Amino acid sequence: MGRRHVVSLRQLSVADAPVLASWAADDEFCEAAEWSRGLTVDQHETRWRSRLSDGFGPGLLRLGAELDGRLVGYVDLHGTDEQRRELGYLVGGRERWGRGLGAAVARAGLAHAFLALGLAEVWAEAVDANPASVRILQGLGMIETGRGEDHVYRGIPSHHRRFTITADSWCALHHDKETS
């Protein structure tokens, strides 16, 4: 396991579109991230510029994740419930995978959910065929709550696994790690 990264979250802006689009140059990244394939990087950039200028719509808070001043991914908090949201996260590009950044980005998302938004609970799903994502959620202290819908991930028939964590559980885990 690599060093424990600490990422910061910030609002995404139109100026981030070229970086986000650059990740789409890798077809394997697009397949794993479930982004549209077969588009040029310029087409992805146009899409990102539009999304970033128009907003993502109600029910989706998307924040950029930075490490050492560079955009390395984003966090999504889906939902309109004032007490509960769904966590999503992405690390880009693929050359950054397997270095602990996914856990750092997801950890920052939970911190934002509980500390900045004051949520009582966060839930997430990971595809069973993506064991790295499952390990990230487990490593954050999220508890598996059941099986979700069937899903094909990178050509592999699979299903979602559902996880949840409460603010109280997160705070207890966070406090324990701070004091150890």
C-alpha positions in Angstrom: 0.0 0.0 0.0 1.3 3.5 -0.9 1.4 6.6 1.2 -1.9 7.9 2.6 -2.8 10.8 0.2 -4.8 13.8 1.4 -6.8 15.4 -1.3 -8.8 18.6 -1.1 -12.2 19.2 -2.7 -13.2 22.2 -4.6 -15.9 23.4 -7.1 -15.2 22.3 -10.7 -15.0 25.1 -13.3 -15.1 25.3 -17.1 -11.3 25.7 -16.9 -11.2 22.0 -15.7 -12.7 20.7 -19.0 -9.4 20.1 -20.8 -8.1 18.0 -17.9 -11.3 16.0 -17.5 -11.5 15.4 -21.3 -7.8 14.3 -21.4 -8.7 11.3 -19.3 -11.0 10.2 -22.1 -8.1 9.6 -24.5 -7.8 6.2 -22.9 -10.4 3.8 -24.1 -9.8 1.5 -21.1 -10.4 4.4 -18.7 -13.6 5.2 -20.6 -14.8 1.6 -20.3 -14.1 1.4 -16.6 -15.5 4.8 -15.8 -18.5 4.1 -18.1 -17.9 7.2 -20.1 -19.0 7.5 -23.7 -16.5 5.7 -26.0 -15.7 6.5 -29.6 -15.7 10.3 -29.0 -12.6 12.4 -29.6 -11.0 14.2 -26.7 -12.3 17.5 -28.3 -15.8 16.1 -28.2 -15.4 15.1 -24.5 -14.1 18.6 -23.8 -17.1 20.2 -25.4 -19.4 18.0 -23.3 -17.5 18.8 -20.1 -17.6 22.6 -20.9 -21.3 22.4 -21.4 -21.9 20.4 -18.1 -19.6 22.7 -16.2 -21.2 25.9 -17.4 -24.8 24.6 -17.2 -24.5 22.7 -14.0 -25.2 19.1 -13.3 -28.8 19.6 -12.3 -30.6 19.2 -9.0 -29.6 16.2 -6.9 -25.9 16.1 -8.0 -23.1 17.8 -6.2 -19.8 17.1 -8.1 -16.6 18.4 -6.6 -13.1 18.3 -8.0 -10.5 16.4 -6.1 -7.0 17.9 -6.0 -3.7 16.6 -4.9 -0.7 18.9 -4.8 -2.7 21.5 -6.8 -3.6 19.1 -9.6 -7.0 17.8 -10.5 -6.9 14.0 -9.9 -10.6 13.1 -9.9 -14.0 14.1 -8.5 -16.5 13.2 -5.9 -20.3 13.0 -6.5 -22.9 13.3 -3.8 -26.2 12.3 -5.3 -29.6 12.9 -4.0 -31.9 15.6 -2.6 -32.5 14.1 0.8 -31.2 16.5 3.5 -30.0 13.6 5.6 -28.8 11.0 3.2 -26.9 11.0 -0.1 -25.1 8.5 -2.4 -21.3 8.8 -2.7 -19.6 8.3 -6.1 -15.9 9.0 -6.9 -13.6 8.8 -9.8 -9.8 9.0 -10.2 -8.3 10.1 -13.6 -6.4 9.3 -15.6 -5.8 5.6 -15.4 -2.1 6.0 -14.7 -3.1 7.2 -11.2 -5.1 4.0 -10.4 -3.7 1.6 -7.8 -1.9 4.3 -5.8 -4.4 4.9 -3.0 -6.0 7.9 -4.6 -9.4 6.3 -4.9 -9.5 5.8 -1.2 -8.3 9.4 -0.6 -10.9 10.9 -2.9 -13.7 8.8 -1.4 -12.5 9.7 2.1 -12.6 13.4 1.2 -16.2 12.9 -0.1 -17.3 11.4 3.2 -15.6 14.2 5.1 -17.5 16.7 3.0 -20.8 14.9 3.3 -20.6 14.7 7.1 -18.7 17.9 8.0 -19.8 20.4 5.4 -23.2 19.1 4.5 -24.2 17.7 7.9 -25.6 14.5 6.4 -26.6 11.7 8.8 -25.8 8.8 6.4 -24.0 8.1 3.1 -24.5 5.1 0.9 -22.5 3.8 -2.0 -22.4 1.0 -4.5 -19.5 -0.9 -6.0 -19.6 -3.5 -8.7 -18.6 -6.9 -7.5 -16.4 -7.3 -10.6 -14.4 -4.2 -9.4 -12.7 -5.5 -6.3 -10.6 -2.4 -5.8 -13.7 -0.3 -5.5 -15.3 -2.8 -3.0 -12.1 -2.7 -0.9 -12.1 1.1 -0.9 -15.6 1.2 0.5 -14.8 -1.5 3.1 -11.6 0.4 4.0 -13.6 3.5 4.7 -15.6 1.7 7.3 -18.7 1.3 5.2 -20.9 -1.6 6.0 -22.3 -3.8 3.3 -26.1 -3.8 3.4 -27.0 -6.0 0.5 -27.0 -6.8 -3.2 -28.0 -4.2 -5.8 -28.9 -4.5 -9.4 -27.2 -6.7 -11.9 -24.5 -4.9 -13.9 -22.0 -5.6 -16.7 -18.6 -4.1 -15.8 -15.9 -4.1 -18.5 -17.7 -6.9 -20.2 -18.0 -9.0 -17.1 -21.6 -9.9 -15.9 -21.8 -8.8 -12.2 -23.9 -7.0 -9.7 -23.7 -4.0 -7.4 -22.9 -4.4 -3.7 -24.5 -1.7 -1.5 -22.7 -0.1 1.5 -23.6 2.5 4.0 -22.0 4.5 6.8 -23.6 6.9 9.4 -22.2 10.2 10.5 -21.8 8.7 14.0 -19.9 5.7 12.7 -17.7 7.8 10.5 -16.9 10.3 13.3 -16.0 7.4 15.7 -13.7 5.8 13.0 -12.2 9.2 12.2 -11.6 10.0 15.8 -10.0 6.6 16.4 -7.6 7.1 13.5 -6.7 10.6 14.7 -5.9 9.3 18.2 -3.9 6.2 17.2 
